[in-house]
């Protein structure tokens, strides 16, 4: 397990704007979603033990997950503790030994749970969360069976809100790195940066002027030969 690639802080999301005197309806919805995800994690995740009076005088910089299972690429360690300081894993070993080493740590009981490196989603279209369920009824890609794409109904802030929903779901399910494939990624980059996720932005462009629908051999056989446009390519870049 790499100490550098495991970052428990990835699960921290910051969607609220504490300095804003008023929240728009969508910001309120985004905040409600963040609160719901936090509640879910609290009810179904690890519960922190109350810090001792000695430790409560200063904020602990160390977090220990006790009596848990630690999984990395090639080994599984059962009933151990894992200690984290900032972005780094600093100790893995018997719970008593780790707790003795870090007596003022914030401790989470990890019985019945497992710690493993964050998952990587290497091809995502986060705003497409709005189209969830369409593929079951209309096939994939659903744009082939619909008069209008669900994504095309989103405008500005609405698309960013869908990206935030996708980020919440990624965090809740253990995904810490996402490769977001989309056009005009700058519209959502700031919102994604606030989530704590590691994001790789893969700006996408389409330089075909006349081909619609899935690029399957059957559909291509029924369509005109593609005409590619340097203008569309350059505008996208």
N, C-alpha and C positions, 0 to 999 in steps of 0.2 A: 504493500500500500504506500503510495507516494505521499509524503507529508505536504508536498507543495500543491497537489491537485485536489486534496480533500479539504473543503472549506465549509464548515458548518454554518458560517455566516451567510451562505447562499440562501438559506431558508428565511432570511429576514427581508420582508417587503415593506416599502415605505411609499404608500400611495397618497396619504393625506398631505395637505398643504397647511401646516399649522399657522403660517403667517397670513393666510387668506381670510379676510373677514367674512366672506360669503362663499358657499359651495354651490356649484351648479348641480342640476339634477343628476347628471352623469357622474360628476365627481362624488356625489353622495352615494350613488350606486357602486362606484368603484371602491369607496371606503367600506361600504356594507359588505362587499365581496371579500375584501381583505379581512374584515372582522369575522366573517363566517369561516374563512379558511383558518384563521387563528383559533377560533373556537373548536373547529374540527380537530386541529392538531392537539389542543389542550385536552380534549375529551378522549381522544384515541391514541395520543402519543405519550411521551415520557412526562412524568410529573416531577418537578424539582422539590427536593427536601428543603425545609426552612433552614436558612443559614444559622450557625451558632451565633451567640451574642458577640463573641470575639471577632467572628468574620464579618458581622453585619456593620461594623464600624467603618469598613472600607469596602469598596466594590471589588469583588473577586475577579481576577483576570483569567482564572482557570476554571474550566468546566470538566467534570468527570462523569462519564457514563459507567455505572457500576453493574456488575453481574450480568453482562450482556454477551452477545455473540458478535465477533468481529470477523468480517469476510473481506478478503482481498482477492487478487487475481489467481492465487494458487493455494491459499490456505484458509482454513476456518478455525478460529479459536473460540472455544466455548467457555462461558462463565468467567470472563475476564473484565477488566476495567480499561477504559480508554480515556486519556486526559488530553485536553486541548487548551492551548494558550494562543489567543488570537487566531491566525489562520493556519497554525501548525499543530499537528499531532505530536505530543511530546512524550507520551508513555503509553505502552500497552502491556498489561501484565495482571497478576492476581489482584483482585479488588482490594484486599487488605493492604497490600504493599503500595498500590497506587494512592490509596487514601492516606496512608501514613506519609507519603512523599508530598502530597498536596492537601494538608489538613483544612485549609481555608477555601477549598474549591466549592463551587456550586455543583451539587451532586444530583444526578438523575438516575433513577432506578430503571435499569434496562432489562429486567427479567422478562423473558418471553418475547424479546425484540432483538433485532440485529442491526449492526452498523455496517455499511458497505459504501464503496466509492460512489459518488454521484453519477447518475446515468447521463448519457449523451444522446441527444436527439440531433442527428446529423442532417436532417432535411425537414424543415418546418415551414408552414404557412400559417402564422399565428392568427391573423385576422379571419382566417377561414373557419374559426371555431363557430361562427354564426351559421355555417352551413351544416353543422352536425346533424346527422339523421337523414340528410337529403340523399346520400349515396345509396342507402338501403331501399329507397323508393324509386330513384331515378337512375341508378347505375353510376359508374365512375368513368370519367369525371362527370359530375352532375350537370355541368353546363351543356352536355350533349342532349339532355332531355328536358331542359327548362328553357322557357322563352327569355328569361333574364337570369343572370347570375346573382345568387344571394349577396355575394360580396359587393356587387355593383350598387346595392341599395344603401351601403354605408357611406357616410360623408364625414370627412375630417375626424372630429373628436369621437364619433361613433366607432370608427375603425380602430382608433387607439384604445378605446375601452375594450374592444374584443381582444386586442393584443394583451391587455392587462389580465383579462380573464384567462387567456391561454397561459400566461406567466404564472398566475396563481395555481392553476392545475398542474403545471410542471413542477413547481416547488412542492406542492402537496404530495406528489407521487414520486419524488426523489430524483427528478431530472435537474441537474445543476448547470448543464451546458447545452446551448441551443444554437444551431446554425439556421438562421432565418433567411429564407429565400423569398425575395419579393422585390417589387419595384418601388422606387421612392422611399427607401428605408429610412431616410432622414426624418420622415413624419413621425416615426415611432421610436427612434433611437433613444431619445431622452427618457421616454417612459420606461423602456426596457432597462436602461442604465440604472434606474432607481430601484429595480426589483432585487438586485444582488445576484442575478443569474449571470453566468459567463455567456456572452453572446458573440457569435461570429456573424457579421452582416454580409450576406451574399446578395449584392445588388443584381437583380435580374432584368434583362431587357428582351424584347421580342422584335425581331426585324422582319417578320413575315407580314406582308400587307393583305393577304387574301385567304389564308387558311384558318378555318375555325373548327372547333370541336376537337375530339381526341385525335392524336397523331397515329392512329392504328393503320396498318396496311389497307384494311378494308375501306376506311374512310378516305385515306389518301388516294386510293384508286378511283374514288368517285369525285375527287376534287381536281381543281386546276393545279398545275405545277406551281410550287411556291415561288413567289417573287420577293426577293430580299431587298430591303431598303437601307442603304447606308445612312440616310437621313434619320429614319426611326431608330437605328442602332445608336447613332451619335446623340440624338436627343435623350435616349434612355440613359446613356453614360454621363 
